Amino acid sequence: MPKKRSGGLRLALLVVLVGLLGYGIGILQPLVVRAPLVVGQDAVVADAAPSRARLADAGGTVLVVEPTDRPATLAFVLYPGALVRPQAYEWIGHALASGGVTTLIPEFGADLAFTGIDRAETVAASLAPGLRVVVGGHSLGGAMAAQYAPATRTPSPGSCCWAPTPATASTCATPPSPP
């Protein structure tokens, strides 16, 4: 009789283990297999916006938003926050285009900027040659941009970080105090 109980207990544990494994795979699947980038998916832009968005390849997919009414004078490489798709920042590129800024938003592996901290150099050289480059980001992307900026030997006119993680607070420039 005890053998039947242990066999039933083993079967129950196996069923629970298989169920938990299936649940884990179901939870992790969207993080591993990311949907393709779609231009205009998350951006609300006026029809008359002086900009256009497109996808380009520069060592990986990059969302490019560039001005159409004037030549660009500056390139802004924007690192997205953790698990945030690049198209969520497309609206920023459209807003900056009116000031002559080309915005380059690279896609990172698993949507985590730490998988390619030095992508800014390749992206800017390939898609914005000859332009001054500002590197920045949001949240984890801001933290990685702040780590990239001091490590590069190429002079940059600046960096821009939106809510970087606390570990990088000392590496992001702080605005001067008001008089």
Backbone torsions as a table, in degrees:
resi	resn	phi	psi	omega
1	MET	NA	-42.9	179.5
2	PRO	-59.5	-29.9	-180.0
3	LYS	-64.4	-36.4	178.8
4	LYS	-64.9	-39.1	178.7
5	ARG	-65.1	-46.0	-178.2
6	SER	-66.9	-34.4	175.8
7	GLY	-65.7	-41.2	177.7
8	GLY	-68.0	-37.1	178.6
9	LEU	-67.1	-41.6	177.8
10	ARG	-62.8	-43.1	178.8
11	LEU	-62.3	-42.8	179.1
12	ALA	-63.7	-43.0	178.1
13	LEU	-64.6	-38.9	178.1
14	LEU	-63.9	-43.6	178.8
15	VAL	-62.2	-44.1	178.9
16	VAL	-63.9	-43.6	-179.8
17	LEU	-62.7	-44.8	178.4
18	VAL	-63.9	-40.2	177.6
19	GLY	-62.7	-43.8	178.8
20	LEU	-66.6	-37.9	177.2
21	LEU	-63.3	-45.5	177.7
22	GLY	-61.8	-41.2	178.1
23	TYR	-62.8	-44.5	179.3
24	GLY	-61.5	-42.9	178.3
25	ILE	-63.8	-41.2	178.8
26	GLY	-63.0	-37.6	179.5
27	ILE	-72.0	-41.4	-175.5
28	LEU	-81.1	-21.5	-175.4
29	GLN	-55.2	-46.2	179.6
30	PRO	-66.2	-21.5	178.5
31	LEU	-80.0	-29.0	-177.5
32	VAL	-89.6	-43.5	-179.9
33	VAL	-103.6	101.4	-176.1
34	ARG	-93.5	145.3	177.9
35	ALA	-67.3	152.1	178.6
36	PRO	-67.7	154.2	177.5
37	LEU	-68.6	140.2	177.3
38	VAL	-127.3	117.9	180.0
39	VAL	-65.9	133.8	177.2
40	GLY	80.7	3.7	-176.7
41	GLN	-65.5	-43.8	-175.6
42	ASP	-110.9	-3.8	-174.9
43	ALA	-94.1	131.3	173.0
44	VAL	-104.3	108.5	-173.5
45	VAL	-130.7	138.6	176.3
46	ALA	-61.3	144.4	-179.4
47	ASP	-58.4	-29.8	-177.2
48	ALA	-92.3	15.4	-179.2
49	ALA	-60.1	134.7	-177.7
50	PRO	-81.4	52.4	-176.7
51	SER	-154.7	163.5	173.8
52	ARG	-139.3	149.4	179.0
53	ALA	-116.4	144.0	178.7
54	ARG	-153.9	165.4	174.7
55	LEU	-101.0	141.9	178.6
56	ALA	-137.8	166.1	178.5
57	ASP	-114.2	122.6	175.9
58	ALA	-144.5	72.4	-175.0
59	GLY	73.7	21.7	-175.5
60	GLY	142.9	170.6	-177.4
61	THR	-72.1	137.4	178.9
62	VAL	-132.8	132.3	172.8
63	LEU	-87.5	119.9	-176.8
64	VAL	-111.4	126.2	173.7
65	VAL	-120.9	119.5	-174.3
66	GLU	-130.3	151.6	179.1
67	PRO	-69.8	148.3	177.3
68	THR	-112.1	-11.9	-176.8
69	ASP	-101.1	-1.2	-179.2
70	ARG	-163.2	160.5	175.8
71	PRO	-73.7	144.8	177.9
72	ALA	-70.4	141.9	177.8
73	THR	-114.5	-9.1	-176.8
74	LEU	-151.1	145.8	174.3
75	ALA	-113.9	135.6	178.2
76	PHE	-117.9	111.4	176.2
77	VAL	-90.6	115.4	-174.0
78	LEU	-109.3	114.1	177.4
79	TYR	-86.2	122.1	179.8
80	PRO	-69.0	159.7	174.4
81	GLY	-69.8	167.9	-178.1
82	ALA	-60.1	130.1	176.8
83	LEU	62.7	20.2	177.0
84	VAL	-107.9	128.4	-179.3
85	ARG	-71.5	145.8	-178.7
86	PRO	-55.3	-33.7	-177.3
87	GLN	-66.0	-15.2	176.2
88	ALA	-67.3	-18.5	-179.5
89	TYR	-105.6	4.8	-177.5
90	GLU	-57.8	-37.6	-178.4
91	TRP	-60.2	-32.9	178.2
92	ILE	-64.0	-42.6	177.8
93	GLY	-60.7	-41.3	178.2
94	HIS	-65.2	-38.8	179.0
95	ALA	-66.2	-39.2	-178.5
96	LEU	-76.1	-24.3	-177.8
97	ALA	-59.8	-33.2	179.8
98	SER	-65.1	-17.0	176.3
99	GLY	-99.8	11.5	178.1
100	GLY	82.7	26.2	-178.3
101	VAL	-108.1	129.9	170.8
102	THR	-93.1	125.3	-179.3
103	THR	-103.8	130.3	-178.6
104	LEU	-119.4	115.7	-176.0
105	ILE	-117.3	100.1	-177.1
106	PRO	-76.1	149.4	173.0
107	GLU	-91.4	134.4	-179.2
108	PHE	-111.1	156.8	176.0
109	GLY	-58.2	130.2	-178.6
110	ALA	55.9	18.8	-178.5
111	ASP	57.1	41.6	178.1
112	LEU	-127.3	114.6	-173.4
113	ALA	-62.6	-22.5	-179.2
114	PHE	-70.5	-8.5	176.9
115	THR	-79.6	-2.3	178.7
116	GLY	-164.6	59.0	-175.7
117	ILE	-56.0	-34.7	-175.8
118	ASP	-92.1	15.0	179.7
119	ARG	-61.3	-27.5	-176.2
120	ALA	-55.7	-40.8	-177.4
121	GLU	-63.3	-48.0	179.7
122	THR	-65.6	-44.8	-178.4
123	VAL	-61.7	-48.6	-178.1
124	ALA	-66.5	-42.0	-179.3
125	ALA	-64.5	-36.0	-177.1
126	SER	-82.0	-40.4	-171.1
127	LEU	-107.8	-11.5	180.0
128	ALA	-141.8	53.4	-178.3
129	PRO	-64.8	137.5	177.8
130	GLY	85.4	-9.9	179.1
131	LEU	-91.5	148.7	170.1
132	ARG	-66.3	146.2	-173.4
133	VAL	-123.7	131.2	171.9
134	VAL	-112.4	133.1	179.2
135	VAL	-111.5	132.9	179.5
136	GLY	-155.8	-178.6	179.5
137	GLY	-175.1	177.0	-179.3
138	HIS	-116.7	134.2	175.2
139	SER	56.3	-121.2	179.8
140	LEU	-60.2	-36.1	176.9
141	GLY	-62.2	-37.8	176.2
142	GLY	-65.9	-39.4	178.1
143	ALA	-63.5	-42.7	-179.6
144	MET	-71.1	-36.0	176.1
145	ALA	-64.5	-38.6	178.7
146	ALA	-67.7	-32.9	176.4
147	GLN	-74.0	-34.6	-178.9
148	TYR	-69.5	-44.9	-172.3
149	ALA	-53.6	-51.1	-179.7
150	PRO	-70.3	-24.1	-176.9
151	ALA	-77.0	-22.0	-177.1
152	THR	-83.6	149.2	178.7
153	ARG	-94.1	-10.2	-179.7
154	THR	-77.9	124.3	179.0
155	PRO	-63.8	139.7	-179.7
156	SER	-126.6	140.9	-179.7
157	PRO	-70.5	-9.8	178.3
158	GLY	166.6	-179.5	175.4
159	SER	-141.2	161.8	-177.7
160	CYS	-143.1	120.8	-178.3
161	CYS	-123.9	126.0	174.5
162	TRP	-102.7	112.7	176.4
163	ALA	50.1	56.4	178.0
164	PRO	-69.5	160.8	179.1
165	THR	-63.3	153.1	-175.9
166	PRO	-56.9	-28.8	-178.6
167	ALA	-61.3	-21.8	-177.4
168	THR	-108.4	7.4	-176.4
169	ALA	-56.7	-33.8	-178.4
170	SER	-77.1	-17.9	-178.4
171	THR	-94.4	-12.9	176.9
172	CYS	-87.8	139.4	179.1
173	ALA	-66.2	141.1	175.9
174	THR	-108.7	141.1	-179.1
175	PRO	-68.5	154.0	178.9
176	PRO	-65.0	149.8	178.5
177	SER	-69.7	143.5	177.9
178	PRO	-65.2	148.5	-177.2
179	PRO	-68.7	NA	NA
